[in-house]
Structures are given as structure tokens and as C-alpha cells.
Amino acid sequence: MSAIEDLALELAKLPGIGRKTATRLTYHLLKQPPEASRRLAGALVTMAERVRSCEVCGNLTEDAQCAICRDPRRDPALVCVVEEASDIGAIERAGEYRGRYHVLGGRLSPLDGVGPDDLAIDALLARVRGGGVREVILATNPSLEGEATAVYVQRELKAHGVAVTRIARGLPVGGDLEYADGVTIAQALSARREMP
Amino acid sequence: MKAPGAATATAHAAAGARRPAAPVHLERLSVRDFRNLAREDLLLPAAGAVIVGENGHGKTNLLEAIYYLQLLRSARGARDSELVRFGADGFHLAATGDFPQAREVRVGFARQGARKKVTHDGVAPPRLSDGLGGVPGVLLSPRDVSLVAGSPRERRRFLDIALALSSPSYLHALQGYRGALARRNAALRSGGRRAGAEAAVAAWEPSLAAHGAALWAERLAWVATHAGEFTRLCAAIGERGSAVLGYTSRHAVREGGTAVLAAALESQRSHDLRRGLTHAGPHRDDLSLSLDGRELRLYGSAGQQRTASLALRLLEWATLRDAIGRVPLLLLDDPFAELDARRAERVLALLGEGGIGQAVLAVPREGDIPPDFTRLERFRVRDGAIEGAS
């Protein structure tokens, strides 16, 4: 197999990249000076060697603990549970949350053979048992699987005397009611609030 | 899915004003590689048409093609891959006309990757289920007797289709329920005797209970609304006894669904774990159909079962009409084949009460066309080819 085919084949394994794009990227790199490819390869190797999971929360980090777990200004009594480490980025961009995180590494999905043992639920329970946690916020996705995962974690936490909350769902801010789907509107209606 | 919700509201307004609902009009149908139909393009008059053809030549397939544009699956429960004409890579159906949601509805299926695509006026809806109901219609066929004589599964399918096509909230609950049920069953099977298996199964129960209760509520409401009409229709078609439509479940469905179903799921859990299957819930319920207190499925004569199945189809037609505020298509697949002439006449009179819109009737011979339909334009179907006969 030629070096060109070899690289195109590797690139095509990436999400969102088909055979065509992979070939285009390969030829693009060939036109660049060799130094550019060396830098890209170096960055890939460094990433693969350095990045690992935070030993406390499962977030991605280059150290034993992630920047959020080490930050003394973040409230350790508040733990937000998410499905994937990439969800942390979304919540952080909102800039509102001042607590810490716990990454489950997926969601309950028995049709794909993913059960509770495949998720970092024991680690979460150990964290809560360790003391100092006041509230656990369940921020799994509002899908069938995310909902069941939240239910499972909530029941596991029940015996531990910690407050468990679920993020709300409804209409997106700045959105137009006319364009929202019926299911979302129905849920927003059933979760309506009295105005003070 | 905002359109069906809005349509329901206008339907009630229209009924209040007692203005006759405008009929759905299928003007042009194009069929490619569907069953034994290779390439057919039909122009259909507003009143409808009669398809004449011997059995096995493709007239049922044509009605199934029209119905597919509404349900996005086979009316007969066949797999999509089985609908593709022998030797073809996929099928494609298109309808243009006056429909509630669009002027043009298209659906295509490719054998490769089993992909299905629906468009309404050229736009693909966000989810496939948002494309349901494009060409509203009801199909009456001799097979319908299995609604009465067949297993409870047949009657649940009838109820699910009738309600999902007329109520967006029912469709949502049905999808949520089926999704949660498949996952709870998978959790039951992978759980085995492992410690903690119960908790992994229990996680699916709140969604199952909430969606299941929504199904119960809408099914019960439908039965309550239509039970009287069912009795009246059966009598009008010619049944001497008193026919009764009811809903049977081994749960106390009338006493508040979610809590009842949640409790049933919990108490069945260890039993379910041993059997690897969920035993409680609306997916085990049934419509009960009886005549003078005797179950029609077991004790009804062939004629009584035919009458009751026709009455169910007439209810389905009225349900759809009330939900969308339009008169749905009437697809008649030789429905009076096993009915005596007097009963067939009465069924047609009953259909006329609500105002028949566009009707497509399929019969084996010219002589089988009832008097009311002899004015309609005729097509002849032979070996999967359709031609104008008039």
C-alpha cells in the first residue's frame, strides 16, 4: 500500500470525513512543506501521550487532576454529572456554573450493550461517600437514554443523603415559539411557572 | 410537528360551524418499482376511480402504494425490502394533489443501506415520523376480518395506527413507549443474575410508565367516544344482536395510569428478569369486541366478524376525518367480496352519511362494481400494468 493511500485510509476513519475529503486532505498536506506534516504528526503524538482522564472527575487533562478540580475557587460541594467530557466545554462556555463536574463516559444503552458497570458511576458514589458534596446536578441529555441514566444515578445516590437535581428542559432562549417542535412546547407548557 | 396540532384545532372549529369538510384529493400518483408495479403514472378524478383486475395482477399493490404515502410503511405489515419490485434497487412513490400538509408528497426507499426518504413539497421533515399522514386515507380490505378474528396484536396495531395518525401526542407517547420498552427488554436480557441487574432495569420504568399512561388515557378516551357509534354501525350494517366495543387490560387503567403502571412494572420485575421480557403495560392490552355478551373473536360467525371489522374501519375513517378536518381518501380493496348485497349496500350508505370524498375501488370484475361506483372512471390492471379502460 502506498504512503498516500495509507494516510487517506487513516483520515477516513475520523468522524465526518469520507473517502473523498480524506483524499483531498492528503493531497493538501503533500503540497505543504514537510515541516507542516511533521508538526501535525508531532501534535497528534503529544496529544495521545499526554492527554488522559482526570483521576477525580474524568474530565480530559494533561495532569493527574484537571484544571477545574484543582481550582480552589470552584465549589467542591456542587457536582454536575455529564455524559461526556465534551459536555463540560458547553457548560463552561455559559460561564454560569461555579461547581465541579463528574464525567460518566457515556449513557445507559442496553441495545448497544452499555450497562451501569460501563459508566463511572461507582467513582461518583465514592466521591459522594468521601464527604463534602451537598448537591449533585444531573445534566445528562434529555433523550430516552440520558433520562434513564439520570434515573439510575439518582436512585443509586438516594442512600447517600445528598440533594439530587435534574437540569430543566424547555424552549431555547432567544428562540421562536413558532419554530419549536411540538414535544418541546408540550414539555415547556407542563413545566410552566407562576410569575411572582 | 406543529401542523397536525393546528389541524386538530381547526377540525373542531369546522365541526362546530357544521361546514362540510373539504375532501382530500389525490390528483396524480406516480409509482416506481413498488411490488409488481414497474412504472405507473395515474391521473385520478376528484370523485375517484375503479381499478378492475384479476387477483394477483396488482390492484391491491396500487392501493397499498397510495396508503404507503400516509403510513410510510406497508399496510399489510410487510418489510420495506419486500415491497421493492424484483430486481430493482428500491421503490419510489409520489403524489400530488390537495393534502392537508402539502401539495406534493414523495417517499423513496433504497435497498442499499435500507434508507427511506420522505419529502413534503420538496422538504424533508426533521424526523421520518414528522412525515406521517401526508396522504390521509383509510384502506378497507377483505383481510380486515383479522381485526376481529385475529390475535390481540392486530387490534393493538389498528388502534395505534388510527390514533397515531390523528393525534401528535399519541404518536409521541407511542414512540417513547416503544423505545423504552425495547431498552428495558434489552436490560432484562443482559441483566441475567448479575447483582444490580434490577436497578439497571428499573431505570427505564419511569419513561415507560409515563408514556404507557399517556397511551392508556388516549385509548380509553377513543373507546369511550366511539363505543356508541360502533354499536350503531353494526346494527345499521345488519347485525341483529347488540355489538359492544370495549378496552381490556389486566391493569386498573382507569385509576390513574402512571402510578398504576410503575407499580405493576416494579412488582413484575423479578419475574420479567427470569423471562427476559416485559409483561406489564399497554403492549399486552386488547380491544374487546362482543355481540350479545359473547366474544366475536371466538364465537362470531364469519359474517358477524366481517360486519364488526367494517365498523372499525368506518370508525377509523371518522377519527381521521375529525382530526384533520378533511374527508380522507377511501381505498376500497374489494371490501364487499364476502358480504351479501344488502349489507354491502348499507355499508355504502353509511359511508355516504359523512360524505364520501375521493374513493379508489379495486374489484376483480366489472360486474363487482356497486351501482354507486359505476359512474367512476375505470382503469384496468394486468400483470402490473395499468391502463385507462374507458
Interface residues (C-beta under 8 A of the other chain):
Chain A: L108 S109 P110 L111 G113 G115 P116 D117 L144 E145 E147 A148 T149 V151 Y152 R155 E156 E178 D181 G182 V183 A186
Chain B: M1 K2 G5 P126 P168 S169 H172 G176 G179 A180 A182 R183 R184 A186 A187 S190 G191 G196 A199 A200 A202 A203 W204 E205 P206 S207
